[in-house]
Amino acid sequence: MDAYNEIMKIAFQAEDALDETVISRFGHRFTDKQVLIREGEIQQKIFWILDGEVYITRRMGDKYKVLAILGKGELIGEMSFFDKSVRSATVIAKGGVHALEFTRENFADIYAASPMWTRRLLVSLAKRIRLMVEKLGQF
């Protein structure tokens, strides 16, 4: 199966498309404390967590503050996907993590092909905004 057909399979079938071919092509394993995304870098990749959890952190002086913990089924890196900005947080594996890793180019094909991904991204962004509002309310 060629790369474009695999991408279209993911676009229309989402979790149902996760066969060994797709996982071997886009899957990546991260070890405990391994950095997936580094704050301040320009990296246009998006990750779909298949298994495990990640810390979403921001640098505060010489330490990192955990803003959220995200897990299976979550998309990370989507904000930079849309506005091409530098990464606003550092994402660190909390234990072993298995994720699909997409480039801007191949994820753009998925996103353009299927309304399901528009919904998934909007739900993901809404959750992040809600978390931020809750955290701001704690100050």
Secondary structure as UniProt FT lines:
FT   HELIX           3..13
FT   HELIX           14..17
FT   HELIX           20..26
FT   STRAND          27..30
FT   TURN            32..33
FT   STRAND          35..37
FT   TURN            39..40
FT   STRAND          45..60
FT   TURN            61..62
FT   STRAND          63..70
FT   TURN            72..73
FT   STRAND          75..76
FT   HELIX           78..83
FT   STRAND          90..103
FT   HELIX           104..113
FT   HELIX           115..137
//
